[in-house]
Amino acid sequence: MDLITSPRSVLEEIEAVKRGSRSLLTNYYPNEELLARWIGAGDLSWERIAGTTFLFKREEDFLRLLYVSPSSEALGTGLDALAGRSEILVTEVIAKAASGRALFDLVGRHGFHPYATLVRLSRTGLPAGSFAGLAEGVRLAAAADAPRIHRLLIEHFDRFAEQIQSSGEIGREIGAERILVCESDGQIAGFLHFELSGLTSHLRRWFVHPRFRDLHVGSKLLGSYFFLSGKASRFILWVLQSNENAIKRYIHFGYQEDGLHDGIFSNKEQMRYGE
């Protein structure tokens, strides 16, 4: 693996693969701002194997594997070459449930093992109800909240299946006014992280601490989120397929599965979700 020192080199490499592609396969969609941060922190390396460009994003104790491949054959050859490495490699396949089955099977045949699956839910337009402002007890997160939110992520989310942001990254999202917090007795009872892009509102995380369940913390956060989403007409989110309780809550608020799945795979067969 070679350390990446320039965002431009990544973009040029991706374009080169695209030009030679028969049927491009990728799980990486460049965000230049984020790419620059990864490179600046020394967290991104790359390697070309059998025509596929692999990017390795360093996390705390594993590598997140991104790929841009010109064909299924090239991707399979590359995955075979990587599967036996000593590092924990975690990759994902994003595809429609029906048409993406072949790609899920491809990754599984070449040394990577299913770990978890996320499903995408969406809804059109705001739900019925009045969203006149932030609910009582809900506020935009402040800089001092970043380490507390990061700690909750570490304690309550799975680092392999759900991408956990660093305290610094959370601080940047707070600065962009993308995180809501609900407090109770000086503790964070829940938080919600979202992102607006044009007319699409992406709910990235909606968390209520177990000690504060059944106190309407979640509905207060979600109502405040809908208020801040303004003129958005499309609402999307990802949730673990195994999290039936969360899916039921989202359906209650008008979300429905839209058929897009995100399969998480690892080169370590002994890994089990939740352990």
Secondary structure per residue as TSV (DSSP state, phi and psi in degrees):
chain	resnum	aa	ss	phi	psi
A	1	M	-	360.0	138.4
A	2	D	E	-112.3	135.4
A	3	L	E	-67.9	137.7
A	4	I	-	-90.7	132.1
A	5	T	-	-116.7	-5.6
A	6	S	-	-143.2	127.4
A	7	P	H	-57.2	-34.6
A	8	R	H	-60.3	-39.3
A	9	S	H	-64.1	-35.0
A	10	V	H	-66.6	-48.1
A	11	L	H	-63.2	-39.6
A	12	E	H	-66.4	-38.6
A	13	E	H	-63.6	-43.5
A	14	I	H	-62.6	-42.7
A	15	E	H	-64.4	-36.5
A	16	A	H	-64.6	-40.5
A	17	V	H	-65.6	-42.5
A	18	K	H	-59.5	-41.2
A	19	R	H	-64.6	-31.0
A	20	G	T	-98.8	16.0
A	21	S	-	-91.7	139.7
A	22	R	S	-91.2	-37.9
A	23	S	S	-155.1	89.3
A	24	L	-	-58.5	134.0
A	25	L	E	-123.6	127.1
A	26	T	E	-154.2	152.7
A	27	N	S	-123.5	19.8
A	28	Y	-	-126.8	123.7
A	29	Y	-	-123.9	103.2
A	30	P	-	-56.8	133.3
A	31	N	-	-117.8	108.1
A	32	E	H	-62.5	-35.4
A	33	E	H	-65.3	-46.3
A	34	L	H	-66.9	-40.9
A	35	L	H	-58.0	-43.6
A	36	A	H	-63.2	-37.3
A	37	R	H	-67.4	-42.9
A	38	W	H	-60.0	-45.1
A	39	I	H	-67.4	-42.4
A	40	G	H	-59.8	-32.1
A	41	A	T	-85.3	-3.2
A	42	G	T	72.3	27.8
A	43	D	-	-100.5	1.4
A	44	L	E	-124.6	125.8
A	45	S	E	-125.5	170.3
A	46	W	E	-147.6	162.1
A	47	E	E	-157.1	138.9
A	48	R	E	-104.6	125.1
A	49	I	E	-131.7	120.9
A	50	A	T	52.5	36.5
A	51	G	T	90.2	-9.2
A	52	T	E	-96.8	133.6
A	53	T	E	-93.6	121.4
A	54	F	E	-108.2	132.6
A	55	L	E	-108.5	138.8
A	56	F	E	-117.4	107.8
A	57	K	E	-94.8	115.4
A	58	R	E	-75.1	125.4
A	59	E	-	-105.9	-170.8
A	60	E	S	-59.4	-47.3
A	61	D	S	-136.6	21.3
A	62	F	S	-158.5	174.8
A	63	L	E	-115.3	129.4
A	64	R	E	-88.1	124.1
A	65	L	E	-99.3	119.1
A	66	L	E	-111.7	148.8
A	67	Y	E	-141.8	149.3
A	68	V	E	-133.6	110.9
A	69	S	E	-127.0	142.7
A	70	P	S	-79.1	-14.2
A	71	S	S	-165.4	163.7
A	72	S	H	-65.3	-35.5
A	73	E	H	-63.7	-44.4
A	74	A	H	-65.4	-40.2
A	75	L	H	-64.7	-44.5
A	76	G	H	-60.1	-43.1
A	77	T	H	-62.1	-42.4
A	78	G	H	-65.8	-43.1
A	79	L	H	-63.4	-40.0
A	80	D	H	-57.4	-40.9
A	81	A	H	-68.5	-27.3
A	82	L	H	-93.2	-24.8
A	83	A	H	-58.0	-34.6
A	84	G	T	-87.6	4.4
A	85	R	-	-68.5	156.1
A	86	S	S	-72.3	-28.2
A	87	E	S	-69.1	151.8
A	88	I	-	-76.7	119.6
A	89	L	E	-111.2	130.3
A	90	V	E	-124.1	126.2
A	91	T	E	-130.8	172.1
A	92	E	E	-139.8	154.3
A	93	V	E	-125.0	119.3
A	94	I	E	-109.8	118.4
A	95	A	E	-162.1	162.6
A	96	K	E	-62.9	141.6
A	97	A	T	-55.8	-42.0
A	98	A	T	-77.0	-58.0
A	99	S	T	-73.1	-20.4
A	100	G	T	-88.0	-1.7
A	101	R	H	-56.2	-40.1
A	102	A	H	-62.7	-38.7
A	103	L	H	-70.9	-40.0
A	104	F	H	-58.0	-45.8
A	105	D	H	-65.4	-37.0
A	106	L	H	-58.3	-50.2
A	107	V	H	-63.1	-39.5
A	108	G	H	-66.7	-27.4
A	109	R	H	-80.9	-13.3
A	110	H	T	-116.5	44.7
A	111	G	T	88.9	5.9
A	112	F	-	-115.4	141.5
A	113	H	E	-115.0	138.5
A	114	P	E	-58.4	134.4
A	115	Y	E	-116.4	-48.6
A	116	A	E	-161.7	165.5
A	117	T	E	-132.8	134.6
A	118	L	E	-108.0	148.8
A	119	V	E	-118.9	148.6
A	120	R	E	-96.6	136.1
A	121	L	E	-116.1	149.9
A	122	S	E	-148.6	163.3
A	123	R	E	-150.3	157.6
A	124	T	E	-109.7	128.6
A	125	G	S	75.8	165.3
A	126	L	-	-73.4	146.1
A	127	P	-	-69.7	162.2
A	128	A	S	-64.3	145.0
A	129	G	S	134.8	169.4
A	130	S	-	-101.3	123.1
A	131	F	-	-123.2	76.1
A	132	A	-	-88.5	-5.4
A	133	G	S	169.3	-172.8
A	134	L	-	-69.6	137.6
A	135	A	-	-66.8	159.0
A	136	E	T	-58.1	129.9
A	137	G	T	88.3	-5.4
A	138	V	E	-103.9	137.7
A	139	R	E	-145.6	163.1
A	140	L	E	-68.5	138.8
A	141	A	-	-63.6	149.9
A	142	A	-	-108.9	164.5
A	143	A	G	-54.5	-36.8
A	144	A	G	-66.8	-15.4
A	145	D	G	-79.1	-18.6
A	146	A	H	-55.0	-51.1
A	147	P	H	-65.8	-31.7
A	148	R	H	-69.1	-41.1
A	149	I	H	-66.7	-41.0
A	150	H	H	-60.5	-41.3
A	151	R	H	-62.8	-41.0
A	152	L	H	-64.1	-38.1
A	153	L	H	-61.9	-45.2
A	154	I	H	-61.9	-40.4
A	155	E	H	-78.4	-28.9
A	156	H	H	-121.5	-3.1
A	157	F	S	-121.6	155.8
A	158	D	-	-90.4	119.5
A	159	R	T	-67.5	-24.3
A	160	F	T	-83.4	-43.6
A	161	A	T	-83.8	-31.3
A	162	E	S	-123.3	115.4
A	163	Q	-	-65.2	116.5
A	164	I	-	-95.5	123.4
A	165	Q	-	-79.5	151.9
A	166	S	-	-72.2	167.1
A	167	S	H	-61.4	-36.6
A	168	G	H	-66.3	-41.5
A	169	E	H	-65.1	-39.5
A	170	I	H	-62.4	-40.0
A	171	G	H	-59.5	-39.3
A	172	R	H	-66.4	-39.1
A	173	E	H	-66.5	-36.8
A	174	I	H	-62.7	-43.5
A	175	G	H	-61.1	-28.9
A	176	A	T	-88.6	6.0
A	177	E	T	59.4	48.8
A	178	R	-	-113.2	6.3
A	179	I	E	-129.3	130.8
A	180	L	E	-106.7	147.4
A	181	V	E	-131.3	140.9
A	182	C	E	-119.0	123.1
A	183	E	E	-107.5	153.0
A	184	S	E	-145.6	120.9
A	185	D	T	52.2	40.8
A	186	G	T	79.8	1.2
A	187	Q	E	-109.7	151.4
A	188	I	E	-77.2	109.8
A	189	A	E	-81.5	-25.1
A	190	G	E	-174.5	161.6
A	191	F	E	-147.4	161.1
A	192	L	E	-139.2	130.2
A	193	H	E	-115.3	129.0
A	194	F	E	-141.8	167.7
A	195	E	E	-146.7	133.9
A	196	L	E	-105.4	133.1
A	197	S	E	-139.4	101.9
A	198	G	T	63.7	-124.0
A	199	L	T	-96.7	9.6
A	200	T	E	-106.6	131.2
A	201	S	E	-113.9	121.0
A	202	H	E	-106.8	113.6
A	203	L	E	-84.6	108.2
A	204	R	E	-85.8	-41.3
A	205	R	E	-147.7	142.1
A	206	W	E	-137.6	105.4
A	207	F	E	-128.0	133.4
A	208	V	E	-123.0	126.9
A	209	H	-	-62.1	138.5
A	210	P	G	-51.7	-30.9
A	211	R	G	-70.7	-15.7
A	212	F	G	-117.9	19.0
A	213	R	T	-68.0	155.1
A	214	D	T	66.1	20.9
A	215	L	T	-115.5	16.9
A	216	H	T	66.9	17.5
A	217	V	H	-63.3	-44.9
A	218	G	H	-62.2	-43.8
A	219	S	H	-68.7	-34.2
A	220	K	H	-63.7	-43.7
A	221	L	H	-64.8	-44.1
A	222	L	H	-68.1	-40.7
A	223	G	H	-61.8	-39.3
A	224	S	H	-66.3	-38.1
A	225	Y	H	-62.1	-44.9
A	226	F	H	-62.0	-37.6
A	227	F	H	-60.9	-45.1
A	228	L	H	-74.9	-15.6
A	229	S	T	-74.1	-9.0
A	230	G	T	57.2	-117.5
A	231	K	T	-95.3	13.2
A	232	A	-	-58.0	140.9
A	233	S	-	-115.2	-12.0
A	234	R	E	-127.9	131.2
A	235	F	E	-124.6	127.6
A	236	I	E	-131.7	159.4
A	237	L	E	-162.3	161.1
A	238	W	E	-116.4	142.1
A	239	V	E	-145.5	147.7
A	240	L	E	-61.5	131.0
A	241	Q	T	-59.3	-29.6
A	242	S	T	-78.9	-11.3
A	243	N	-	-88.0	74.5
A	244	E	H	-62.9	-36.9
A	245	N	H	-63.7	-42.3
A	246	A	H	-65.0	-42.5
A	247	I	H	-61.4	-40.6
A	248	K	H	-61.0	-40.3
A	249	R	H	-65.5	-42.7
A	250	Y	H	-64.0	-41.4
A	251	I	H	-62.2	-36.1
A	252	H	H	-58.3	-32.4
A	253	F	T	-95.4	17.8
A	254	G	T	93.2	3.1
A	255	Y	-	-79.5	151.4
A	256	Q	E	-139.8	149.3
A	257	E	E	-62.7	136.2
A	258	D	E	-108.9	9.1
A	259	G	E	94.7	-6.9
A	260	L	E	-90.3	129.2
A	261	H	E	-118.5	150.6
A	262	D	E	-125.0	102.3
A	263	G	E	-88.4	128.1
A	264	I	E	-100.0	129.0
A	265	F	E	-128.0	151.3
A	266	S	E	-134.7	152.4
A	267	N	S	-80.7	0.9
A	268	K	-	-108.7	107.7
A	269	E	T	-64.0	-29.3
A	270	Q	T	-75.6	-10.6
A	271	M	-	-68.1	136.8
A	272	R	-	-130.8	138.5
A	273	Y	T	-58.8	135.3
A	274	G	T	88.6	-4.3
A	275	E	-	-102.9	360.0
